[in-house]
Amino acid sequence: MDVPLDHILSAQNARSHAARIRMDRALPFDAPAQSATPPVPDPDTSFVAVVDRWGNAFSATPSDASYDSPVVPGLGLIPSNRGCQSRPDPRHPAGVAPGKRPRLTPNPAILVTAEGGAMPFGTPGGDVQVQAMLQVAYGIHAHGVDAQAAVDAPRIASYAAPSSFAPFAAHGQRLAVEAGIPDSVRDELRARGHDVHPWPAHTWLAGAVQVVLADPARGLVHAAADTRR
């Protein structure tokens, strides 16, 4: 399976996607909603971030459930059940076939700063992972808030794109919004075409982002843990 990473990661491709964003209207999604309620992810994922005294960084998102996978007789081991995120059609880019590249939700990341620091970060949460991580990273590096404040800030999550899990359903213009985001913002989101769905404060459905940020300029290491889990 040829995955054109150079094109996907290019500035030109980023600009083409950015040009599709309208500030006055939510981008309509072609696929009709297939379910009124998005699936609730299983609590089978964890995350760990480490920066040691020498600045080495480690980021991992272990995520294989043991309770719904077969155990190999005599070994006590389970095969990875991440195949559930493959598609049943072998012609699909993520189809069940040799050499394919299925889209998986675990998303451990290490952000390298211009100053030479490292920021391993990640979260459980299915398709919410990347969305929650982006909001935290944006808070730290675009708004300049400290890591814990960025983790604690209320979040949003879109369910408009097809889910990574069977039956791979999309959910219209559904946008989950945590408590703490003002009513005026919610009203504006509705006016722009989003189907706003309220989340309670600090719900585990919004992810549980963990961050370690090494700041070599000041010789400091900052850490933040999410109380959502």
PyMOL commands that set and color helices and strands:
alter all, ss='L'
color gray80, all
select helices_A, chain A and resi 5-8+11-18+82-85+128-141+147-152+183-191+204-206
alter helices_A, ss='H'
color red, helices_A
select strands_A, chain A and resi 48-51+57-60+109-112+118-122+156-158+174-178+195-199+210-215+220-224
alter strands_A, ss='S'
color yellow, strands_A
deselect
rebuild
show_as cartoon
